[in-house]
């Protein structure tokens, strides 16, 4: 498995009511070797169990 560094990755974030939220798709793009992180996230969140 090839390691990826988040140092050079750009992860979108926003603050709402004092709580910081990060983009899951951007985090996946920075850590998982996939061509389409949005599809990867779609399949992961719809997995049973």
C-alpha positions in Angstrom: 0.0 0.0 0.0 1.4 3.4 -1.0 1.4 6.0 1.7 0.0 9.5 1.0 0.7 12.6 2.9 -2.0 15.2 3.8 0.6 17.9 4.0 0.1 18.9 0.4 -3.5 18.0 0.1 -6.2 20.6 0.3 -9.2 19.7 2.5 -12.1 22.1 2.5 -13.6 23.1 5.8 -16.3 25.4 7.2 -17.3 26.6 10.7 -20.9 26.5 11.7 -22.0 27.5 15.2 -18.5 27.3 16.4 -17.9 23.7 15.1 -15.5 23.0 12.3 -16.6 20.6 9.6 -14.3 19.0 7.0 -15.0 17.6 3.6 -15.0 13.8 3.7 -14.5 13.6 -0.1 -11.4 15.8 0.1 -10.0 13.7 3.0 -10.6 10.5 1.0 -8.9 12.0 -2.0 -5.9 12.8 0.2 -5.6 9.4 1.8 -7.0 6.7 -0.5 -5.7 5.7 -3.9 -8.9 6.2 -6.0 -9.7 7.9 -9.2 -13.1 9.1 -8.0 -13.2 9.9 -4.3 -16.9 11.0 -4.6 -17.9 7.5 -5.8 -15.7 5.9 -3.2 -17.5 7.8 -0.5 -20.9 6.9 -2.0 -20.1 3.2 -1.9 -18.6 3.3 1.6 -21.6 5.2 3.2 -24.1 2.8 1.6 -22.4 -0.4 2.8 -24.6 -2.5 5.1 -23.5 -2.8 8.7 
